[in-house]
Amino acid sequence: MNLIIAIVPVLSLIVLMAFFKMSGDKSSIISLVVTMLIAFFGFHFPLDDLLFSFLYGAMKAVSPILIIILMAIFSYNVLLKTEKMEIIKQQFSSISTDKSIQVLLLTWGFGGLLEAMAGFGTAVAIPAAILISLGFKPIFSATVSLIANSVATAFGAIGTPVLVLAKETSLNVQTLSTNVVLQLSVLMFLIPLILLFLTNPKLKSLPKNVLLTLLVGSVSLGSQYIAARYMGAESPAIIGSILSIIVIILYGKLTATKEEKNQRNISKSKDIFKAWSIYLFILLLIIVTSPLFPGLRNTLENNWVTHISLPINMSTVNYTISWLTHAGVLLFVGTFAGGLIQGATVKELFVVLWKTVKQLEKTFITVICLVGLSTVMDTSGMISVIATALATITGNLYPFFAPIIGCLGTFITGSDTSSNILFGKLQASVAGHIQVSPDWLSAANTVGATGGKIISPQSIAIATSAGNQQGKEGEILKAAIPYALVYVCITGIIVYLFS
């Protein structure tokens, strides 16, 4: 009975969004109420713990998720205000007028780099917004951005998910990182091919799509494997994304038609720098404050810090924000500095920021309710019941289902890192009982979690907010579910066959 009622919140969210086509804010409010009632009456979760759990979830939703979403959309809106987005669009067109190449470059290349550096929704919000400005339909832009924001998530935010997994399971970081790359190997070819096919499904385009897929997939797999095996979790996604961007640009230049080659870029270098200044400043700030510079990062992390403690389940839960290394703050500073360079006044920038806040009102409600829901499910024991039941029922077939548990964790929480915190120890524990390498099964949790990002309601909320499509979350979820299912099935087969 506990298992049945524990599944209800997840099912209610899917049914309301995908089948009743209810907006994300309404679906999340209803599902949150259902979850809290189940926790109180079904799992006998004390009322004070219930309220503090929701409060803890709401705080996690505001920081880092909502602050990052707000600042990511703010950066895009500033580009619209200063009219520098036209130059960025021209830049992408000058690389190639081929829509497929533009989509792959923006989602897999640039989006992968944003995920590797910052994570937490930037890799969905910014590429989706730019795609829309290039003339792509909002639903298409959201869907391809979600699909692309999968593989890179494993090593997102400078390797945070795998680093956290290693800490939770006491396993070797490099071994875990290598296993993650091996389990994602097929998808490093399949996801780019899907992105290209969705953009241009014509049969005559298949040979060039396959060739570009092989080039990008090979570079991604080779570079990430070497980085993971010899360097650890911090660099695979960064190196893989940068090399992918280089390969896609070179391919676009080499395959350009005579007319495209004869086209000259009318923008001056100074104008190009101004147009890209926002994203250049953001990337620079993220790199400088990342674990790649541990001394500076430690200094910044220990200054201007907010600490909040909440009593939940007869223990104290600590909530900490290090503002000087906060990705949302870095996005704000980079956007503000870039906006000034682009000619906007301080007053104009704050006006754009306030309009962005108003634009994202429904997104704020959706994400707060979703993260609150996931926190209540975690602290009340619902998530543990679902995962343990799946592990018990599947027996020796468990390796095939291991990625599904990781996927479930991300679907509910919206975070690969959170999924690893929830289920990392469980995966390692089950591995010991069925005589499978704990490094292999623990890695499977992260790999499955990357698939869950495709259909995570939080990610979908970010995608809809990027295109001002709030209320169409169900439509995007329905479009994304088949890709997530195939994704998790492929990883399950790989994990099972080589376990």
Residue, then its C-alpha position, 0 to 999 in steps of 0.5 A: m500500500n505504501l508503494i501504491i500511494a508513494i507513486v501517486p504524486v508522480l502519476s498525478l503530475i504526469v497525468l495532469m500535464a501530459f493528458f489533461k494538458m493543465s498548465g505547469d503552475k496549476s499541475s504542480i500546485i495540485s500535485l503538491v497538495v496531493t503529496m502533502l496529504i499522502a505524506f501526512f495521512g499515508f506516511h504519518f509524517p508530522l505536520d511540523d516536519l511537513l511544513f519545514s520540508f516544504l520550506y526547505g524545498a522552496m528555499k532550494a527552488v529560489s536558490p539556485i534554480l529560480i535565480i539562475i532561470l531569472m538571470a539566464i532569461f534576463s541575459y537574453n532580454v538584455l540582448l533584445k533590448t540592446e538589439k545585439m541579438e541580431i548580430i549573434k543571429q548573423q554570426f550563426s548564419s555566417i557559420s552555416t545557413d543549414k538549420s541542422i548545423q545551427v541547432l546542433l551548434l547551439t544545443w549540443g555545443f554551446g548548450g553543452l558548454l553552459e551545462a558543463m560550466a554552470g548547469f541548473g537550467t542555463a543550458v536549456a534557457i539560453p539555447a532555446a531563447i536564441l533558437i526562437s530568435l533565429g526563427f525556430k518554433p518555440i515548442f521545437s526549440a524547447t524540445v531539442s534543448l531538453i533532449a540535448n541537455s542530457v548527456a552533458t548533465a552527468f558532468g554538469a556544473i564542473g562535474t558536481p553530480v559525479l563528485v557528489l556521487a563519489k562522496e556519497t558512496s565513498l568510491n573513486v571519482q575517476t573510476l566512476s567518471t570513466n564508467v559514466v562515459l562508457q555507459l553514455s557512449v552510444l548516446m553521444f552518437l544517438i542524441p546528435l543524430i536525433l537533433l539533426f533528424l528533428t531539424n531536417p527529417k528529409l531522407k536526402s539529408l540523412p548521409k550528411n547528418v550521419l557523417l556529422t553525427l559520427l564526427v561529433g560523437s567520436v570527438s565527444l566520446g574520445s575526449q570525454y573518456i580520456a578526460a574522465r580516466y586521467m583527470g576526473a569529473e571536472s573536465p569531461a563535459i567542458i573539453g567535449s563541448i569545446l571540441s564539439i563546437i570546433v568540429i561543428i563550425l569546421y564542418g559548417k565552413l567546409t560544407a558551405t555552398k559557394e554563395e555562403k562562402n561568398q557572403r561576408n560578415i558585415s559586422k565589425s569585430k568591435d560590434i561582434f565583441k559587444a554582442w557576445s560580451i554578456y556570454l563572454f563575461i558569464l563564461l569568464l566568471i564561471i571559469v574563474t570561480s570554478p573548482l579549476f581555481p580552488g584557492l580563489r573559489n575557497t576564498l569566495e565561498n567562505n565570504w558573504v555566506t547565508h546559513i539557515s538551519l531547519p529541524i526535519n525528521m528529528s535532525t537539523v538540515n542546513y541550507t547554505i548559499s555562497w553568494l560570491t560563487h552563486a551561478g545566478v549572481l555570476l549570470f547577473v554580474g556578467t549580464f549587467a557588465g555586458g549590457l553596459i558595454q552594449g550601450a544600455t543604461v543602469k536604469e534600462l537594465f533594471v527595467v528589463l530585469w523587472k519585466t523579466v520577473k513579471q514574465l516568469e511569475k508562473t515559472f516561479i510558482t511551478v518550480i517552487c511547488l515542484v521542488g517542495l513536492s520532491t523534498v516532501m517525497d524525500t523526507s517523508g520516505m516516499i522516494s525511498v519506498i519506490a526505489t527499494a521496491l524496484a530493487t527488490i522486485t527486479g532481482n538479478l535483472y536489477p542492472f537493467f532497471a538501475p538507470i530508471i531509478g536515477c531517471l526517477g530521481t531527476f524527474i522528481t527533483g530536477s537535478d542529477t546531483s539530487s538524484n545521486i544524493l537520494f539513490g547513490k548509496l542504494q545503488a552501491s548497496v544493491a550492487g553488493h547483494i547481486q555481486v555487481s561492481p558498485d562503481w558500475l551500478s552507481a555510475a548507472n544512477t548518474v547516467g539514468a539521471t541524465g535521461g530524466k533531465i529530458i522530462s523533468p518538469q522543472s527543466i520543462a518549466i525553464a524551457t517554456s519560460a525561455g520561449n514565453q510559452q507558459g501553459k504548454e508544459g504538457e505539450i512539451l512533456k508529451a513530445a519529450i517522453p518517447y525520447a526519455l524512454v528510449y534513452v533510459c532503455i538504451t542505458g539499461i541494456i548497456v548497464y545490464l550487458f556489461s555488469 
